[in-house]
């Protein structure tokens, strides 16, 4: 899972930076974020230290921000910053018993993610929440509905490709469990996002992008 997430993110970013007129790169890249969202939820559920997990996310987001902005010429906050906010939201929601208060909190965080803005914005938080609270077939249906909403609201047509990893998670547990047994060293998983952004930024600078 980690290897697929990193590879598809790299493909997406190479396409965005060097081949912006070739959509196939971006289509393949839509696979990455659901895997990172799923990994975030699994990390949140199974971590032995929530504070250390959140601190690592914060450090990766902070280290990645300048290379992210320079590589892609954007003022947005990077995707790990979005995941950082999402895991804080999961913690807060775990302490709220009222459905009304929980809904209000989610709405406020969604607005926060859109206003500043964070990469993926409210979509990112909502997908993390789907992975956390939806079960089995519900997970696939809710992810599909989320993509439909964003397709009609913002024209996110290629985002439908992101349903592929969700289909595998829901309907291919045997395949998924075999993939999970082949984990990468933790330092590669944590360092990949900022390191690949720095490399892309440097390469883009020298070829004049």
Secondary structure, DSSP 8 states (H G I E B T S, - for coil): -HHHHHHHHHHHHHHHHH-TT-HHHHHHHHHHHHHHHHHHHHHHHH-S-HHHHHHHHHHHHHHHHHHHHHHHT--SB-HHHHHHHHHHHHHHHHT---HHHHHHHHHHHHHHHHHTTBTTHHHHHHHHHHHHH--THHHHHHHHHHHHHHHHHH---GGGGGHHHHHHHHH-HHHHHHHHTS---HHHHHHHHHHHHHHHHHHHHHTT-
